[in-house]
Amino acid sequence: MFKKIKYFTVSLFCVSVIFYGFIKISNELPDFIKDRSNIKITYNKNPFDLKLDIGNYIIYINKEVFYNIKNKITN
């Protein structure tokens, strides 16, 4: 049982590092490259703001999302 938890933890850590690296590199691309790309990522740490522009869809994740989730759970 402990072995499965250990493998799961290591796998989750590796996937999160790869995902963070992808976001970090995509965010730092110049605008003229982002304009030609199908996937555009904008990321700011302070205040937290993540914007994924995927063709016809735009996904916003910011600090208000956590606040809204908290309000939905408590009500």
Legacy VTK file of the C-alpha trace (Angstrom):
# vtk DataFile Version 3.0
C-alpha trace
ASCII
DATASET POLYDATA
POINTS 75 float
0.000 0.000 0.000
2.776 2.424 0.925
4.533 1.663 -2.368
1.458 2.727 -4.394
1.171 5.995 -2.473
4.852 6.689 -3.037
4.587 6.110 -6.809
1.440 8.214 -7.009
3.095 11.099 -5.133
6.198 11.031 -7.324
4.077 10.837 -10.499
1.876 13.725 -9.377
4.937 15.824 -8.580
6.491 15.129 -12.017
3.268 15.981 -13.862
2.846 19.206 -11.892
6.445 20.276 -12.652
5.930 19.604 -16.362
2.589 21.477 -16.379
4.099 24.466 -14.548
7.040 24.515 -16.989
4.668 24.487 -19.955
2.697 27.418 -18.521
5.858 29.360 -17.624
7.446 28.959 -21.077
4.201 29.693 -22.945
3.643 32.818 -20.866
7.097 34.231 -21.641
6.788 33.895 -25.426
6.784 37.187 -27.353
3.414 38.494 -28.548
4.176 38.004 -32.247
4.645 34.273 -31.598
1.543 34.048 -29.392
-0.571 35.700 -32.096
0.189 32.861 -34.532
-0.264 30.092 -31.970
-3.473 28.096 -31.433
-2.951 28.070 -27.654
-2.197 31.337 -25.865
-1.410 31.332 -22.153
-1.177 34.406 -19.927
-0.075 33.865 -16.320
0.540 36.283 -13.437
1.463 35.298 -9.895
0.451 38.496 -8.111
-2.528 38.825 -8.305
-3.132 35.240 -9.404
-4.467 35.202 -12.958
-4.335 32.372 -15.508
-5.892 32.815 -18.948
-5.963 29.977 -21.487
-7.033 31.005 -24.985
-7.714 27.827 -26.959
-9.113 28.743 -30.358
-12.816 29.474 -29.831
-12.709 29.125 -26.038
-11.136 31.247 -23.310
-10.713 29.904 -19.781
-10.055 32.365 -16.943
-8.803 31.202 -13.564
-8.103 33.968 -11.062
-8.302 34.680 -7.344
-12.049 35.291 -7.536
-12.654 31.696 -8.628
-11.546 30.443 -5.209
-13.694 33.078 -3.497
-16.735 32.061 -5.571
-16.187 28.382 -4.822
-15.981 29.162 -1.103
-19.257 31.107 -1.253
-21.023 28.310 -3.162
-19.918 25.720 -0.610
-20.984 27.752 2.422
-24.405 28.731 1.007
LINES 1 76
75 0 1 2 3 4 5 6 7 8 9 10 11 12 13 14 15 16 17 18 19 20 21 22 23 24 25 26 27 28 29 30 31 32 33 34 35 36 37 38 39 40 41 42 43 44 45 46 47 48 49 50 51 52 53 54 55 56 57 58 59 60 61 62 63 64 65 66 67 68 69 70 71 72 73 74
